[in-house]
Amino acid sequence: MKWSAQLVSILFHPLFSVFYGLSAMLLIKPHWFSVIYWQDAHLIMLYVFIYTIFIPAIGIFLLLKTGFIKSLEMTQKFERIAPLILCMIFYFWLFINLKNQNNIPKVFQTFLLASVISLALSFVLNNWIKISLHMVGAGALVMLLFFIRFSFSEDGLFYLRFHANQVSGFHLNSLIVSTLAISGIIGTARMIREAHYLEEIALGFFIGGFSTILAFSYSY
């Protein structure tokens, strides 16, 4: 059971949340990024991967090797300070650089802003409680899908276009429900790993969702 919980924790690591959000937008609305098929947006995918996953991961690894953090699990609140600052810097840098790019949709720019806000709030709250950063990412993703569903679709129907002869239709409500279910699995996995208490799980999910609402309220 703990092995499964560890696998879930890795697959849905908070560093992946922005990339997962980008992937969802590319699947649902590829034309937002001026492409017909999601796989044609490999440059923006690579760019986001480098600055939200690769470089922060290297930075965290160096923090581990230099003794700033004791383990990658970062079980103590003080161990999260440097990684949170590091991620905030790179996420904010990415947001500033993509903010005025014509081929980057406002929705994704706003989601980046939401990620910066959630990191800032997590940094502040870290002084009192070790909230689940996994759930912060999950809450942000769920709220992103809610925003897309109710702001950009009247019937909720979307079509996945892999190439000209392969198109699959689906309802965004199904994706939202699936993401909520996955969020529950992530929260359960973190408690199985004894990484967080229930209130830390719930607060993390709330902070992710609240940050996304705040960012979209500001941008729209």
N, C-alpha and C positions, 0 to 999 in steps of 0.2 A: 504493500500500500504506500509506504513512504517513497519507494522508487518511482511509482506512478506520480505521486505528488511532486517529486523533484523534477520529473519530465515536464509536467504541466508548468511548473515554475520557470523552467528554462524556455519553453516554447512561447510563453506569454510574459517574458521578462519586460519590465517597464521601458527599457531602451528600445523595444520594438514597436511601441504604441504608435509613434508618428508614422513609421514606415507602413504599419498595418492600415492606418487611416488613409495614407496616400494610395495604397493598393486597392482599398475599397472604393475610393473615388474614381480611380482609373478603370475599375471593372464596371462601375455603375454609370459614370459619365465621362468616357474617354475624351469626348470632344471639348470638355472644359480645358484640357491640356493641349488642344489643337492637334489631336491624333484621332484616327478612326478606330484603331485597335489598341488595347491597353499595352500590349507588348512592344508597341512602337515608341513608348515613352521611356525607353531604357536609360536615357541620359539623366532625366530628372530623378528616376528611381535610384540610379547610381549615386547621384549628387546627395540625395537625402540620406541614403544608406551610409555614405562616408561621414557626413556631419552629425548624424543623430545616433549612429550605432558604432561604426568603426573607430573613429577618433575618440569618442567618449570611452569606449571599451579599452582602448590602449591606455588612455589616461588613468582609468580605474586600475588597470593592471600595474601601471607604474606606481600608483599610490600604494598598492599592496606590496610591491617589491621594496619600496622605500620605508615601509612601516607606518604610513599614515592611516592605513586601515589594517585590521588584523586578519580579515578573511573577506572573500567575495560576498558572503552572506550579510556582512555588515550588521551584526546582531545588536550592536550598541548604537545609541542615538548619535554619539559624537563622531562615529565612523562615517556617518552619512553626510556630514557637513561639506567636506571637500568634494566628493562626487556630485552632490547637488549643485554646488557652485560651478563646477566644471561643466555639467550638462546645461545649466542656465546660460552660461557664456556662449556655448556653441549653438544652442537652440535659438537664442536671441540674435546671434550673428547671422544664422541662416534666415530667420524671419526678416531682418533688415535687408539682406541681399536679395531676397525673393519678393519683397513687398511691392516693388514697382515693375516687376517683370510681366509683360503683356501675355505671355504664354502660361503664366501660373495663375490659376483661378483664385478669386477672392476667398472662396470657401477654404481652400487649403492654406492660404496665408493666415486666415483667421484661426484655423486649427493649430497652426504653429504658435500663434499668439496665445491660444488656450493652453498649450503645452508649457510655454514660458510662465504663464500665470500659475498653473498648477505646481510647477517646480518651486516658484517663489513662495506660494502658500505652504507647501510641504516643508520648505526650509524653515519658515517661521514656526510652524506647528511642531517641528522636530525638537524644539526646545522643551516641550511639555509631553509629547506623546509620539511614539514610533509608529506613525500611520503606515499602512500598507501601500507602498509605491506601485506594486502590481495592480492593486485595485484603483489607484488613481488613474493609471493608464486605461483600465477597463471602463471606468466611469466616463472618461473622456470620449472613448470610442462609441459607447452606447449613445451618448448625447449627440455626437456628431451624426450618427445615423438617423436619430430622431429629427434633427434639424433638416437633413437632406430630404427625408420622407415628407415632412409637413411643409417645407418651404419650396421644394422644387419638383413635386410630383402630386398631381391631383388624385390619381388612382393608385399610386404606389407601384406600378408596373415598370420594370426595367428589363433591359435586354443585354446579355453578355455576348459581345461580338469577338470571336477568336480569329475568324477570317471570313471572307465573303460568303462562304457556304456553310458556316457553322454559327448559328445564332441561338442562344438559349434564353427564354424568358423566365422571369421570377418576380415574386412580389417582395418588396423591401420589408414588409412587416415580418416575413419569415426570417430575414437576415437579422432584424432587430431582436426577435425572440431568441434566435440562435445565439446572438452575442450576449444577451442577458443570461442565457443558460450557461454559456462559457464563463461568464463573470462569476456565476455561482460556483462553478467547478474550480476556478482560480482561487476564490476565497476559501473554499473547503480545503484545497491543496495547501494553502499557506497555513491554515490551522493544523492540518495533519503534520506539517513540517515543524509545528510549534514555533513558527516565526512570528505569529501575531495572535492577539486576542480578537474576539468578535467585534468589539468597539473600534479597534484599529482598522479592521477590514471594512466596516461600515463607513467610518469617517473617510477612509481613502477613496472609496467609491463616490461618496458625496463630494469630496474636493475635486475629483476629476470631472464630474458632471457640472458642478457649480462653476468651475473655471471655464468650461466650454460655453455655458450659458452667458457668463460675463463677457467673454471675448466676442461672441456672436451678437450680443446686445450692443456692444460698442461699435462693431463693424457694420451692423445692419440696422 
